[in-house]
Amino acid sequence: MRLVKWCIYAVFLHIAIHAGNMNISGPYDLNSNRLDEVLLFTTAVLRYVEIQHDGTHSPLWQIKPEDYIIKDALIYDLDNDGDSELIILVDYLPGYRKNSNKWLHVYTWRDSVFIARDLVIDNGEVLHANNADIDTFSGIVSAAVGSPYRAAVLLQANEQRETLNGNTIHIHLPFNLHNGFGPIFTNFINVDGKPYLVVFSPENDSLKTALFSTNNEFKVTNDNSFPLNGALKLLGSATQKTDLDMDSREELQIPFASGQVMTLAYYDSVLTLTESIFSGENLFILPESTSAENINTVITSRVNSGIYDLFMAKPEPGITIIPEDTLRLGDTLHYQATMDTTTGFYSFHWLAQPPERAYFDPTSGYINWIPKREDIGVHEFKFYAEQRLKEELVSDIDALGDRHRIMPVIEEAEHSYAIIVVDTTKPPIIYTPPPYEPYMVFVHTPPKEKGEDRFVFNGVPSFHMLVEDHKLPKYPSVSHNISANLGQVITNKNAEFSYVARPDSMDKISVLTLNHNLTNNEFTASISPHVDSLIQDLDPSNWQSKLSHYPSYQFEGFPESLRLAEAENSILIYNSENEKKTKNNSYISVRTPLADNRHNLSIYMRAIELWDIAGEIVVDSIGNKTVNTTITFSGEFHPYRINSEMYTDADIAKRAKEMKFKILEFMGVDSVAVDSVAVDSL
């Protein structure tokens, strides 16, 4: 998306959306007790109620603001964490307006109540918007701003710790909508699996419209102007999406206070506006004083008629978890088949004809498909994919002399993925992937002086192992990388592995033990035989409060001069590199997960010969996790530098090459030469 700076300052005259009327949204079941829940709101009060077995309404939560009016309200899992958010579009009353006011308020459903969330919007400007909607493919919120600014604004929220950061985009409107005095409204619709943004505005006795494709440029796909035939006062916050003929083409049901309902649809690349079959049915809004019985009747009638919030009454159109073998009607298959084009995608083609309407999106690497009723049954997706792992320098000689090229290193594989499409009356079988909690042991050493590096791995899946022989000039080396996802280890369970070679002799055997208690965030390290008899405790949070997310450390048998010091992107624990006499060295690191961070302890040391890596993952009955790592080697334990680092996954991806170069340079390789040779990420 191209961000455009936009300025919205104030709207001096504001007219309430439809005073005296009540919006209805639902049904939901956020507390999962099989009782329907309904969101009811007017400009002055918002209530979330539960419909009991006898039809009465039990209030669960409400808000009655004094300094602003409610323009629109939606329920959606905005940050995709499994907890639904209540999103309220507000407009502050004269006398209460100031720049610090937010035009969007967000609450998260937790423990059967809505809890306010901190939302930081990038530009901080105040909008006076008319209605809001959400694209269920991306989670982007749209808002419509009327005269004199007349704009469509998109907001995407990203969670960072407990704060939601909102990034906004200003959509330029075409001439037919940019000029006028009628209120502006926006909604997303899904047509054949592709989301579009619809912007519309009533002007005298006509409805001006524009359809935007939601690609990176938000270009106008179609615009038009339609007669309203006497329909008065468009009720934007009561607009509903439907797919009445089940053809994977959503349409908008737009109600008016005069009783008419108009259907705005996009067929054969053209926008159309026709009178809806729901005109005069009173299914969209009700008087503020409507009884619980009448509300229940309207909810039932709307569901039976196909009018409801598509992204809540049915499962979310974009499934972010991968179904193991079952997909319900109404779901959208969103299956990651390859990497996206910004990382390692290289090629894709089908090995068998996919189901009708299924397609592969190379920009995201996902297979998308919306099954219909005729698709009930078993379907198999067979495809061939190549991904680019790295690039390498290939040198040879032709008739004119030496020749050098950078060539991609490709991993290719045939894949098969089968699903069963079932009716919505049957509960789905859903597999929720475990959280990604990486544990990694990395040992980089010179090759053995005699014999071969022959190791035997013993472990219960799933572990990932990568061993590389770096045949670099003068200082060849071997890297051993063993990793596991702690999220896959179930409660009250241990997982172990060993990676063993037979030592040539038992002389000068050293054992390095690295243990990390992830619950208490305590990291202990010991070396046997001891370099020094002291037990040394180092706590970064006592040194600098900003380092409270680092573990507390205890070192046994390490050199006595351990100290905490600042280093680039890390904490320096030990440094004696001025003693380094050779480039023939070794490197050991252990990476463990800490919430959204990744902790990495690195030891740069004199060359050793590796004989054994053993790992143990312990998860107790309440989910507390401890990771124990033991590394056995021959040679003296002589560290030059020990440092501790904290990364996010994004940081690791950005710095992978830099980190690998740094290790290779320590092992004795000229960094300039390395720059011309591609290397794998850690």
N, C-alpha and C positions, 0 to 999 in steps of 0.2 A: 504494500500500500504506500502511496506517496503522501506524506504528511504535508499539509498546507496550513500555514499560519492563518488564523481567522480571529476576528474580533467581534465579540457580542457584549454590549455594555448594559443595556436596560431596555425594558419595555414599559412605557409609562402608563399605558392603559391596558388593563387585562380584564377579560370577560370570562366568567366561570364556564366550565365545559357544558354542564347540563344540570344546574342546581335543581334539587328536588328529586333527581333520579338516582338509582342505585345500579352500579355495575356488578355483574356476577361472573366469577371465574372458577372453574373446577369441573368435575370433582377431583379431589386429591386424596391421598392417604399418607401423609408425611410421618405419622406416628405408627404406621404399619399395624393397626389394630382391626383392619377390615371394615372400618366405618368411614363413609364418605366425609370429606371436609371441603368447605367452600370458602372462597375469598369474596367478601362483600365490601364495596367501598363507594362512598360519595365524595364530594369535594371536601367535606368536613370531617369524616370519620372513616376508618378502615377497620374491619373486623374479620377475624379468621375463626370460623365456627365448625363444629363437628355435628353431623346429623345422626342422632341417636336412633335406636331401633323403633321407637314410637314416633319418629318424625320431628321431635323437638330439636332445637339447636342448643348445643352446649358451647359457650364461648371459650376459645383456647387462647386468644391473644387479640388485642386491639390497640389502636393508637388514634388519639383525637388531638391533632395539632392546633395550636393557637396562633402561630406566626406564619403559617403557609397553608395553601390549599393543595389537595391531592389531585393531580391531573391524570395519572394512570398508575397501574400496579400490575406486576407480573410475578410469577413464581417459576424459578428455573435454577438448576445447579450451575451457577455462574463460573465457579472455579474448578468444576469437575472433580470434587473431592468426595462425592457421595452425599453431601448435605445440601439441601435445597436453599436457595436464597430468595427472599422477598425483595423485589426491586420496585421502589416507589419513585415516580416522577413527580416533582413538587414545583410549586411556584410561590415564592415568598410574597406576603402581602405588603403594600406600601407602608413604610415606617419601619419595616423589619429587614429591608433589603440592604445587603452589604456584600463586598467582594468575597468575603470568606464563606458565604453561603454556598452550599452544594445543591445543584439542581437534581441530583440523583442520590437517593438514600438507599442503603443496602443493609439487610438483616439476614442472618443465617439461622436456620432451624436447628436448634440443639436442645435436647432435654425437654421437648414438647413446648418450647417457646421460641419466638424470634429474638435473636440477640443482635444488637447494632454492630455493624462492621465499620472499620475506618477505611474510607475510600479517598484516595488522593488522586485528583484529576490533574492531568499534566499542565494545562494552561491556567487553571484556577478561575476562569471567567464564568460569569453567571449567565445561564440561559433561561429563557422563558418558553419552554417547549409545550407542545400540544398533546402528543401521545408517544408511546414507546412500544418497541417490539424487539424480539430476539431471533437471530439466525441460529437455528439449532445445529447447523453444521459447524459453526465456528464459535458460538457463544458471544457474538458481537451484538451489542445493544444499539438500536437505531432510535433517534429522537428527531422530531420535526419542530422547526422553529419558524414562526410566522412572521408577518410584516412587523417592522420594516426590513428585517434581515433576510427572511425567506431562505432557509437553508435546511439541508438534511445533515445531521451530525451522527457519526458512528463512534462508539466507545467500546474498547476492548479492555477487560479487567484481567490483570495478572496478579496472582497471589505471591507476596513476598513476606514470609513469616505470617504475622497476624494482620497485615495491611494489604488492601487491594489497591493496586496502582492502575488508574484508568488512562489509557492513551486515546486521544480523540482525533478524528479525521473529518474535515469539512468537505462535503460533496457539493460541487457547483451545480446549480439547477439550470435546465435549459430555459430559453427565452419565455416559453409559454407559462412557466411556473415562477420564474424569477420576478416577473412583473405582475402585480395584482395586489388585492387586499384581503382575499379569503384566507382562512387558516390553512396551514400546511400540515399534512399527515403522512406518515411513512409506515410501511409494513414489509416484511420479507415474505416471499412465497417460494416454494420448491416446485420446479417444473422439470420433470424427467430427471430427477436426481441433481439438478443444478439450482443453487439459490440465486434469487433475484431480489433487488430492492425496488419496491414500488413507492413512488411519491405522488400524492394527489392533493388537489385543493379545489373546493367549491367556489365558483366565481359567478355571481348572479344566478342564472338558471342553467349553468353548465359545470361539468367536472373536468378540470385540467389534470392530465396524468402524464407520468413519465416512468419508464422501466429502465433500471440500470443493471447491467451485468456486474456481478461482484468479483471481477478480476482485479488485477493490480491497478487498473486505470479507472475503474468505475465509469465506463462509457455508457451513454444513453443508447439502449437497444431499440426502444420504440417510445413515441409520445403521441398524444392525441387529446382531443377535447370532445366531451359527450354531453348531450342534453340531459337535464335531470327531470324534466317533465313534472315540475311542481314539487319535487322532494325538497324539504326545507330542513336546515340545521343538522349538518352531518355530525354524528356522534363517534368521533375517532377512537376513543378509548374502548368503545364497545365493538369495534370491528373484529370479526372472527375469520380464521382460515378454515377452509373445508376442502375435502376431496370427495364430493358426493358421488361421482361416477367411478371412483376407484381406478383412475387412469394414471396415477402418479403425477397429476397436474393440479396443484392447489389453486384455489381461487379465493378471493376476498369477498366476504359478505359484509357490506357497508350499510349500517342502519342510519335512519334519519329520525329526528324527533317527530316529524309529521306522520310517521308510521310506515313509510316505504322502506324497503331494503333493496339495494342494488348489488348485483354480482359483477365484480371486476375480475376478468380472467385474461390469460395470455395463451392464445391458440394460434397455431400456424404462423408464429412470428408476429402476431398482431394483438394489441390490447383490445378487449371488447368490454362494453358495459351494458348489461341487460337487467330487467327487473327480476328480482329473486323470487323463488317460490315461497320464501319466508315473509314476504311483504304482508303486513297486517297481523302477523302471528304473535307479536309481543314476546319474542324469545330472547331479546338482546339486553334490554334494561327494564327495570321495574320501578314503580314509585318507591320513595324512601321508606314509606310506612308499610310496605308489603309484608304479609305474615309469613312465618316459617313454612306453613303448608303450601302457600303459593310459590315460594322460592323452590321448594322441593319438586313441585309439579313442573316448574320451568326447567330445572336441572334435568329431570327425567325426559322431558320433551326434547330438550336440546341434544341429549345423548342419542335418543332414538332417531332424531332427524339428521344426525351427522354434524351437528354444530357443537364444537367444543374446541378448547385449545389443543391443537394437534400435537404440540410437543409435550403436553402433560397428560392428556387423557389416554393417549397411546404411549408406548415407550419412546424414548428420545429417538428421532430419526437418525442421528449419527451415533452409533454404538462405539464407545471408546474402549470397551473391553472386547476381547475376541471370543465369540461363542465356541464352545468345544465341538458340538455337533448339532446344535439346534438353533433355529431362527424362527421367531414368531412373525406372523403377518403383521405388517405395520412397522417392523423394524427395518433399518438400513444396515446391510452388511458393510463394514468398514474394516477391511482386513489388510494388514501391512504385509505386502508381498515382497518388496525390495526396499532398499534405501532410497531417499529422495535425491533429486537432481543436484542439491547443494552439497551432498556428501559423497556417496559412492555409487550411485546408480550408473549402470553402463548399458544394459539392454534388457528387453522383455518381449516375449511373444507367447501366444497360447499354444499348447500342445493338443488341446481338444476344444471344440466349440463351447464357449461358456453359456450359461443361461441367457435368455433374451434380456436385454437392457443392462447386463453386467458390463462394466468397462474398467480399464486400468488407467489410473491417473499418474503419469510419469513424474509430475512435479512433486507429488507427495509420496509416491511409492505405494499407494493403497489401491486395492480392488474395491469398487463400490457397486452395490446392487440393492434394489428395492424389490423384493418378491411380491407377486400378486397371488390371488387365490388359486389360479390355475397352476401355480408353481409349487403347491403343497406336495411334498415328497422329498426324495434324496437327490442332491445335486453335487457334482464333483468339479472343482476348478483345477485343471492341470495346466501348468505353465512352466516356461523355462526362463530363468533370470540370470543375469551376470552382474556382479558388482565389482567395482574397482577398489582393490585393497590398498594399493600404493602405486608409485611409479619407480622405475629403476633405469639406470643408465646402461645402455647396451652399446658396446663398442666393437667394431670390426674393421676390416680393411677391404676396400674395393680397388679398382684398377688405378685410381688417382691418388690413393693414399688412405689414411685413417678416416673413419666415419663414426659419428657418435649420435645417438638418438635417445630421447626419453620415451620409454615404452610403458604402458599400463600393465600392472600385474592383476589379472582377472581371476575371480573365483566364480565358477559356473555350477549350476545345479538345476535339476528338474524337481518340481514341487507338485504335490497333490494335496488338496484340501477339500474335505467333504463335509457337507452340512445337510441337515434335515429341516425343511420348512414345515412348520406345524401351524394349526389354526390358533387363533388368539384365545379360544376357550380353554386351551390346555396350558399349564404353566411351563415356561421354558426351562431348559437345562442350560445354565450359564456357568461358564468357567471364568472365575476372576483371577487373572494372573497375580502371582505374589509380588509384593513390593520389591523394587530393585535395591538391594543392600549389598554392594560388592565387597568381598574380602579377597585380597590379592597378596601373594608372596612372590617377590621378584629377587632373584640372585643372579648376578652377572660376574663371571670369573674368567680368567685366562683358561685355555684348554689344559687338560692334564699333560704333564711333562712326559709321561710314559703311558702306553696303552691307549684305550679308547674311553670316551665318556659314555658308558652304557648304564642306563638307569631303568628301574622297574617301578611302575606306578601301581599302587593298590588303593582303591577307594570306591565308595558307593556313589553312583551318579546323584546329583549332577555336579561334576567339576569340569573346568575348562583348563587345558594345558597347552602351552606354546613353548617350544624349545627351538632356539635359533642358533646356528653356527655362523658367526660373523667372520668371514675370511678376509679380514682387513690387513693391509700391509704392515709388517713389523709387529703389530700388536693384535693378533687374532683373539677372539673371545667367544664365549658361549653364554647365552642368556636363558634362564629357566624361569618360566612364568606360570604359576598355578593360581586359579581364581575360582570362586564359588559365590553364589547368591545366597546370602544368609536368609533372605525372605522365603526361600524354598524349604528351609529346615523347620519342621513342625514343632509345636510345643512339646516339652517333656521328651526331647529327643537329642541324641548326640550324632554328629557326623564326623568321620575321621578319614584322613588320607595319609599315605606315606609315599615318598619318592626317593628310592634308595639305589645306591651303587655300592659295590663291594670295595672297601678300602684296600689299597695295595699294602699298607702297613698300619698298625695302630699307634705309630709314633705321633706325638704332638696333636692328639685329637682334642678339639675344642667344641663345646656345645653352647650355642646361643639360644636363649629362651625369651620369647616376646609374648606377653599375655595382655589382652585388652578386655577389661570388664566394661561392656558397652552400657550397662544400666547405671553404674556408679561413675562411669567415665574415668576409670583408673587404669593406667598403663604401667606394667612392671616389666623390667628387662634385667636379665642376669647372664653372666658369662662364666663358664667353667672351663679350665681353671681361672681363678680370679687374677685380674691385673692388679687390683687393689682390694683390700678387705673391707673398705667402707661401704655402707648402704647410704645412698644419697637420694634425698627427696627434693623434687623441683615442681613447683605449682605455678604455672604461667598466670593464673587469675590473681594470685597474690602479688605478682610482679607488675602486671598491667591489667586493669579491670576489663579492657576491651578484648582480652584473650580468655574470657571466661568459658568460651566454647571449647577450648583446648583441654585435653585430659590432664590430670595430675600424674606426675611421673615418679617412679622409684627405680633406681639403678643399683644393681648389686654386682660387685666385682669389676666395675668399669674404672677407667682412670679417675683419680681423685679430683681433677680440676674441671669437673662438669660445671657449667654456668649457663644461665639464660642470657641471650643477647639477641639484638635485632639483626635480621638478615633480609635480603630481598625476597618478598613473598613467603617468608618462613620465620621460624624461631631457631636460632643457633644454640645448640646444647653443648657442643664440644668442638674445638678447632685447634689442630696442631699441624696444619698443612705445611708450615715452614719446615717440618721435619721430613717431608716427603722427598725421597731420594730417587724414586723410579716412577715411570709411567705404567709399570706392570702392576695393576691394582685390581681390586674387587669392589663390588657394590651390592648392598643388601637393603631391601625396603619391604615394609609391610603396610598395606592399605586397609583400613577398616571403615565401616559406615557409622556416621554420627548424625542422625536425623537427615537433613538435606545436605550435610557436609560430608567430605571424605577426608579422613585423617591419614597422613602418610609420614611414617618415621623412616628416615634414610640414614644409612651408615656407609660412609666412604672409607675404605680401609686398604691395608696392604694385601697383596695377592694371597688367595687361599685355594685349596682344592676341595670342592663340594662333594659330600658323601651322602647326605640325607636331608630331606625336608619333610617334616611331619606337621600336620595341622589337625586341630580338634575344635569343632564348633559345638558348644554346649548351650542348650536351650532348656530352662527349667519349666516347671508346671505352670508358671504364670507369665512365661514369655521372656524372662530375663536372659540375656545373651552374653556369653563370654567366648572369646576367640584365643586359642593357645597355639603358638607357632614355635617349633623347635628346629634349629638348623645345625647340623653336625658337619664339621669340616676339619681338615688337617692344615696345620700352620698356626702361627701365633695370631692372637686377636690384637691387631695393632691399628686402631682407627685413626684417621686423619681428621675427619669431620663427621659430626652427627647433627642432623637438623630435623625439625618437625614442621609439617606444612598442613594447611587446611584448604581444601578446594571444594567447589561445587562441580557437578558433572560438566557444566558448561565451561568452567575454568579448565578442567582437565582436557576437554576436547580442543580448546584453543591453544593450550600450551604443550600438547603431547610431543610435538616435534622438537620444541625447544628443550623439554626435559630429557628426551632421548639423546639429543646432541650433547647436552651437558654431561650425561653419564658416559657416553662414548669418549668425550674429550678427557674425562678423568681416567678412563681406561687406557689412554695413550694415543688417541686418534686426533689428527689435526682437524680442527673444527671447520676450516676452510674447505678441506677435501670432503668432509661430511656433507657440506651444503650441496654438493653436486651428486650425492648419492642418496636416494630416497630411503627412509627407514620407517618401520612400523611404529605406530603409537604404542604407548605403554599399555 
